[in-house]
Amino acid sequence: MKAAVLHEVNKPLVIEDVSVPNPGPREVLIRTRVAGLCHSDLHFMEGLYPHPLPAVLGHESAGVVEKVGSDVTYVKPGDHVVTCLSVFCGTCDNCTTGRTVLCTDTTVKMLPGASNRLSWARSEKLNQFLNLSSFAEQMLVHENAIVKIRKDMPLELAALIGCGVITGYGAVVNTAKVTAGETVAVIGCGGVGMAAINGAAIAGAGRIIAIDTNPVKLQLATKLGATDVVDPRNGDVVQQVRELTSGGVQHSFEVLGRKETAEQAFAMLAAGGTATIVGMIPFGQKIELHGFDFLRERKIQGSSMGSNHFRVDMPRLVEFYMRGKLHLEDWISAKLKLSEINEGFAAMKAGKTVRSVIMFDA
């Protein structure tokens, strides 16, 4: 099969011939139909986060089950599925207390470099990425890395749910637990930011402030539920938000993964507010906060993949789409072939897209 391989950081992905074995116990072989280009992939491509190389990247995807290994009871060939990097064991302390996204069983949620699911003609090991490796025509994954979805859900839209949507929506609904009438600010209107805005609207937030420098993205944000927009080029972001809300927001969400915007997210909070950091701040980088601000019970927290329970959350998101509450069609900026993947990431880096997807049947 064909796959996009990262050989070195800051180098283009290379289309290579690779192989996967037949599924072993509790493994599922999937024919990849769609894979989204996520900014998290770009972090690894640029070396901002470490990962053993060479590797087949990609982690936001949807496809059709081709084969199942022994002991698999959850899916059968022909089922439509969405993948999720939050693979879980179901038996560790975190799983059994309801925090499957933080599963600690490394025999199921394997650490980088541990998997032997990919091979090629070269002598060096080819690494699987985040237990998935979606930039390939097939994926071999643990059965607890997928969720079944209804077959009338378009797969190019379902793929978005596998990372971008669940991350943004989940940060609002699961991590921060935004309730009806609360005020929300979202810093960054890419795919994850749009999901946070749409999720805040579904949750019933009273005021939703979208923050970005791209006027096209801000316009889309208003369609997805933003009540106000803020352009950082028009002045101090924190001051603009404080003026709009007469003192600050109850919830802020940082989805860009930058030191300065994480600090802004905390600074724009009202007394008792919570800042949720969703973006991947570069590995090893620290943020600085004013200690005095904590005296008014302001909080800052992280969110991993939207604190998801993906086998519950993702089917619900599909239903939201089917009922017109989740506006996924507006997110797709480009549909690409696998051979065009580097052009897709270049467009992402230039801020020209919300989400591009690789269509494997194109």
C-alpha positions as CSV (number, residue, x, y, z in Angstrom):
1,M,0.0,0.0,0.0
2,K,1.0,3.7,-0.3
3,A,1.8,5.8,2.7
4,A,3.3,9.2,3.5
5,V,6.4,8.8,5.5
6,L,8.3,11.4,7.5
7,H,12.0,10.6,7.3
8,E,13.4,13.7,8.9
9,V,12.0,16.8,10.6
10,N,11.5,19.8,8.5
11,K,11.6,17.7,5.3
12,P,8.7,16.9,3.0
13,L,6.7,13.6,3.5
14,V,7.6,10.9,1.0
15,I,5.1,8.5,-0.5
16,E,6.5,5.0,0.0
17,D,5.3,1.4,-0.4
18,V,4.7,-0.1,3.0
19,S,2.9,-3.2,4.4
20,V,0.8,-4.2,7.4
21,P,0.4,-7.8,8.6
22,N,-3.0,-9.6,9.1
23,P,-4.7,-8.5,12.3
24,G,-3.7,-10.2,15.5
25,P,-5.8,-10.7,18.6
26,R,-8.0,-7.6,19.2
27,E,-6.6,-5.9,16.1
28,V,-8.6,-4.5,13.2
29,L,-7.5,-3.8,9.7
30,I,-9.1,-0.7,8.2
31,R,-9.3,0.5,4.6
32,T,-8.6,4.2,5.1
33,R,-11.1,6.3,3.2
34,V,-10.3,9.8,4.5
35,A,-7.6,11.4,6.6
36,G,-7.6,14.9,7.9
37,L,-4.5,17.1,8.0
38,C,-4.2,18.3,11.6
39,H,-1.9,20.9,13.0
40,S,-0.7,18.3,15.6
41,D,0.9,16.4,12.7
42,L,2.7,19.6,11.7
43,H,4.1,19.9,15.2
44,F,5.9,16.6,14.8
45,M,6.9,17.3,11.2
46,E,8.7,20.5,12.4
47,G,10.3,18.8,15.4
48,L,8.4,20.7,18.0
49,Y,7.4,17.4,19.6
50,P,9.7,14.3,19.5
51,H,8.8,11.0,17.8
52,P,10.9,8.1,16.5
53,L,11.5,8.4,12.8
54,P,10.9,7.3,10.1
55,A,7.1,7.2,10.8
56,V,3.8,7.2,9.0
57,L,2.0,10.2,10.4
58,G,-1.7,11.0,10.5
59,H,-4.3,10.4,13.3
60,E,-7.6,11.9,12.1
61,S,-9.4,9.5,9.9
62,A,-12.4,7.4,8.9
63,G,-12.6,4.1,7.0
64,V,-14.2,0.7,6.5
65,V,-13.3,-2.4,8.4
66,E,-11.6,-5.0,6.1
67,K,-10.5,-7.8,8.6
68,V,-10.7,-8.4,12.3
69,G,-8.4,-10.5,14.5
70,S,-9.3,-13.1,17.1
71,D,-11.3,-11.9,20.1
72,V,-12.7,-8.9,18.3
73,T,-16.4,-8.6,18.9
74,Y,-17.0,-4.9,18.6
75,V,-16.8,-4.6,14.7
76,K,-17.1,-6.8,11.7
77,P,-15.9,-6.4,8.0
78,G,-17.9,-3.7,6.3
79,D,-18.5,-1.5,9.3
80,H,-17.8,2.2,9.0
81,V,-15.5,3.5,11.7
82,V,-13.8,6.7,13.0
83,T,-10.4,6.3,14.6
84,C,-9.2,8.0,17.7
85,L,-5.7,8.3,19.2
86,S,-7.3,7.9,22.7
87,V,-7.0,4.2,22.5
88,F,-8.0,2.7,25.9
89,C,-7.6,-0.7,27.7
90,G,-10.8,-0.4,29.8
91,T,-9.2,-2.0,32.9
92,C,-6.5,0.4,34.3
93,D,-7.3,2.8,37.1
94,N,-8.0,5.8,34.8
95,C,-10.2,3.7,32.5
96,T,-12.3,2.2,35.3
97,T,-12.8,5.6,36.9
98,G,-14.1,7.1,33.7
99,R,-11.0,8.8,32.3
100,T,-10.3,6.6,29.4
101,V,-8.5,9.4,27.6
102,L,-5.7,9.0,30.2
103,C,-5.4,5.3,29.9
104,T,-2.0,4.1,31.3
105,D,-1.8,0.6,29.8
106,T,1.1,0.7,27.4
107,T,0.4,-2.7,26.0
108,V,-2.7,-1.2,24.4
109,K,-1.9,2.5,24.3
110,M,1.6,1.8,23.0
111,L,4.4,4.4,23.5
112,P,6.1,5.9,20.4
113,G,8.4,3.3,18.8
114,A,6.8,0.3,20.5
115,S,4.5,-0.8,17.7
116,N,5.6,-3.3,15.0
117,R,2.5,-2.9,12.8
118,L,4.2,-1.3,9.8
119,S,7.0,-2.7,7.6
120,W,8.8,-1.9,4.3
121,A,11.6,-3.1,2.2
122,R,14.3,-1.1,4.1
123,S,16.2,-2.5,7.1
124,E,15.3,0.4,9.4
125,K,12.1,0.2,11.5
126,L,9.1,2.0,10.3
127,N,7.2,3.6,13.2
128,Q,3.4,3.8,13.7
129,F,2.2,7.2,14.8
130,L,-0.1,7.5,17.9
131,N,-1.2,3.9,17.4
132,L,-2.9,4.9,14.1
133,S,-0.8,6.2,11.1
134,S,-3.7,7.5,9.1
135,F,-1.6,8.8,6.1
136,A,-1.8,5.3,4.6
137,E,-4.2,3.3,2.5
138,Q,-4.7,0.8,5.4
139,M,-4.4,1.0,9.1
140,L,-3.9,-1.8,11.6
141,V,-5.2,-0.7,15.0
142,H,-6.4,-2.0,18.4
143,E,-10.2,-2.4,18.4
144,N,-10.3,0.1,21.2
145,A,-9.0,2.8,18.9
146,I,-12.1,3.0,16.8
147,V,-15.8,3.7,17.1
148,K,-18.6,2.5,14.8
149,I,-20.8,5.0,13.1
150,R,-23.9,4.9,11.0
151,K,-23.3,4.2,7.3
152,D,-25.2,7.2,6.0
153,M,-22.7,9.6,7.7
154,P,-20.3,11.0,5.0
155,L,-16.9,9.6,5.8
156,E,-15.0,12.8,4.8
157,L,-17.0,14.6,7.5
158,A,-16.8,11.8,10.0
159,A,-13.0,11.9,9.8
160,L,-13.0,15.4,11.2
161,I,-14.8,14.1,14.3
162,G,-11.8,11.8,15.0
163,C,-9.6,14.6,16.2
164,G,-10.4,18.2,15.5
165,V,-14.1,18.1,16.4
166,I,-13.8,15.9,19.5
167,T,-10.9,18.0,20.7
168,G,-12.6,21.3,20.5
169,Y,-16.1,20.2,21.3
170,G,-14.9,18.0,24.2
171,A,-12.8,20.8,25.7
172,V,-15.9,22.9,26.0
173,V,-18.4,20.2,27.0
174,N,-16.3,17.6,28.8
175,T,-13.2,19.5,30.2
176,A,-14.6,22.9,31.0
177,K,-18.3,21.8,31.3
178,V,-19.6,25.1,29.9
179,T,-23.2,25.6,30.9
180,A,-26.1,27.6,29.4
181,G,-25.6,31.4,29.5
182,E,-21.9,31.4,30.3
183,T,-19.4,33.6,28.4
184,V,-16.8,32.0,26.3
185,A,-13.7,33.2,24.3
186,V,-11.9,31.0,21.8
187,I,-8.4,32.0,20.7
188,G,-7.7,30.6,17.2
189,C,-10.3,29.7,14.6
190,G,-8.8,26.7,12.9
191,G,-10.5,23.3,12.9
192,V,-10.2,22.8,16.6
193,G,-11.2,26.4,17.4
194,M,-14.3,26.1,15.1
195,A,-15.3,22.9,17.0
196,A,-15.0,24.7,20.3
197,I,-17.2,27.6,19.0
198,N,-19.7,25.2,17.6
199,G,-19.6,23.1,20.8
200,A,-20.2,26.2,22.9
201,A,-23.2,27.1,20.8
202,I,-24.6,23.5,21.3
203,A,-23.9,23.8,25.0
204,G,-26.0,27.0,25.1
205,A,-23.2,29.6,26.0
206,G,-24.7,33.0,26.2
207,R,-21.8,34.9,24.5
208,I,-19.1,33.3,22.3
209,I,-16.1,35.5,21.3
210,A,-14.0,34.2,18.4
211,I,-10.4,35.6,18.2
212,D,-8.3,35.3,15.1
213,T,-6.5,37.5,12.6
214,N,-8.1,35.9,9.5
215,P,-11.3,37.7,8.5
216,V,-12.6,34.7,6.5
217,K,-12.3,32.4,9.5
218,L,-13.9,35.0,11.8
219,Q,-16.9,35.2,9.3
220,L,-17.2,31.4,9.4
221,A,-17.0,31.5,13.2
222,T,-20.1,33.7,13.3
223,K,-22.0,31.1,11.2
224,L,-20.9,28.3,13.7
225,G,-22.2,30.3,16.8
226,A,-19.8,33.1,17.6
227,T,-21.7,36.2,18.8
228,D,-18.6,38.5,18.7
229,V,-15.3,38.6,16.9
230,V,-12.0,40.0,18.0
231,D,-9.0,40.7,15.7
232,P,-5.7,41.0,17.6
233,R,-4.5,43.4,14.9
234,N,-7.0,46.0,16.3
235,G,-5.4,46.3,19.7
236,D,-4.7,44.4,22.9
237,V,-6.7,41.2,22.8
238,V,-7.2,41.0,26.6
239,Q,-8.5,44.5,26.7
240,Q,-10.8,44.0,23.8
241,V,-12.4,41.0,25.5
242,R,-12.7,42.7,28.8
243,E,-14.4,45.6,27.2
244,L,-16.9,43.4,25.4
245,T,-17.8,41.5,28.6
246,S,-17.5,44.2,31.2
247,G,-14.6,42.5,33.0
248,G,-13.8,39.2,31.4
249,V,-15.1,35.8,30.3
250,Q,-16.0,32.8,32.5
251,H,-14.3,30.4,30.1
252,S,-11.4,30.9,27.6
253,F,-10.0,28.3,25.3
254,E,-6.5,28.5,23.8
255,V,-6.2,26.3,20.7
256,L,-3.1,27.7,18.9
257,G,-0.5,26.2,21.2
258,R,1.5,29.4,21.8
259,K,3.0,30.8,25.0
260,E,1.6,34.3,24.5
261,T,-1.9,33.2,23.7
262,A,-2.0,30.8,26.7
263,E,-1.1,33.7,28.9
264,Q,-3.7,35.9,27.2
265,A,-6.3,33.2,27.8
266,F,-5.7,33.4,31.6
267,A,-5.5,37.2,31.6
268,M,-8.9,37.6,30.0
269,L,-10.8,35.7,32.7
270,A,-13.4,37.2,35.0
271,A,-13.1,36.4,38.7
272,G,-13.7,32.7,39.1
273,G,-13.1,32.0,35.4
274,T,-11.3,29.0,33.9
275,A,-8.7,29.0,31.1
276,T,-8.5,25.7,29.2
277,I,-5.3,25.1,27.2
278,V,-6.1,22.9,24.2
279,G,-3.3,23.8,21.8
280,M,0.0,21.9,21.9
281,I,2.5,24.4,23.3
282,P,6.0,23.4,22.0
283,F,7.7,20.7,24.1
284,G,9.8,22.2,26.9
285,Q,8.3,25.7,26.6
286,K,6.9,27.4,29.8
287,I,4.2,29.9,30.3
288,E,4.2,32.8,32.8
289,L,1.2,34.0,34.9
290,H,0.7,36.7,37.4
291,G,0.4,35.1,40.9
292,F,-2.0,37.9,42.0
293,D,-4.6,36.7,39.5
294,F,-5.1,33.5,41.4
295,L,-6.5,35.4,44.4
296,R,-9.8,35.9,42.6
297,E,-10.1,32.1,42.0
298,R,-9.1,32.1,38.4
299,K,-8.0,28.7,37.2
300,I,-6.0,27.2,34.3
301,Q,-6.2,23.6,33.1
302,G,-5.2,21.4,30.2
303,S,-7.5,19.3,27.9
304,S,-6.3,16.1,26.3
305,M,-8.4,15.2,23.2
306,G,-11.4,17.0,24.7
307,S,-11.4,14.7,27.8
308,N,-13.3,12.4,25.5
309,H,-15.3,9.2,26.0
310,F,-15.1,8.8,22.3
311,R,-17.5,5.8,21.9
312,V,-20.2,7.9,23.5
313,D,-19.1,11.4,22.2
314,M,-18.5,10.6,18.6
315,P,-21.9,9.0,17.8
316,R,-23.5,11.9,19.5
317,L,-21.5,14.3,17.3
318,V,-22.7,12.4,14.2
319,E,-26.2,12.9,15.4
320,F,-25.6,16.6,15.9
321,Y,-24.5,16.8,12.3
322,M,-27.4,14.8,11.0
323,R,-29.8,17.2,12.9
324,G,-28.1,20.3,11.6
325,K,-26.4,21.4,14.8
326,L,-22.8,20.6,13.8
327,H,-21.8,22.4,10.6
328,L,-19.0,20.2,9.3
329,E,-19.3,20.9,5.6
330,D,-18.1,24.5,6.2
331,W,-14.8,23.2,7.6
332,I,-13.4,21.4,4.6
333,S,-11.2,23.8,2.7
334,A,-9.7,21.3,0.3
335,K,-10.0,17.6,-0.8
336,L,-6.6,16.2,-1.8
337,K,-4.9,13.1,-3.1
338,L,-2.2,11.4,-1.0
339,S,0.4,12.7,-3.5
340,E,-0.7,16.3,-2.6
341,I,-0.2,16.0,1.1
342,N,2.8,18.3,1.3
343,E,0.9,21.1,-0.5
344,G,-1.9,20.6,2.0
345,F,0.4,21.2,4.9
346,A,2.0,24.2,3.2
347,A,-1.5,25.7,2.9
348,M,-2.2,24.9,6.6
349,K,1.0,26.6,7.7
350,A,0.1,29.7,5.6
351,G,-3.2,29.9,7.4
352,K,-5.2,29.3,4.2
353,T,-7.3,26.4,5.4
354,V,-9.6,25.3,8.2
355,R,-9.2,21.6,7.4
356,S,-7.9,19.8,4.3
357,V,-8.6,16.1,3.9
358,I,-6.9,13.3,2.0
359,M,-9.4,11.3,0.0
360,F,-8.0,7.8,-0.6
361,D,-10.6,6.8,-3.2
362,A,-9.9,9.9,-5.3
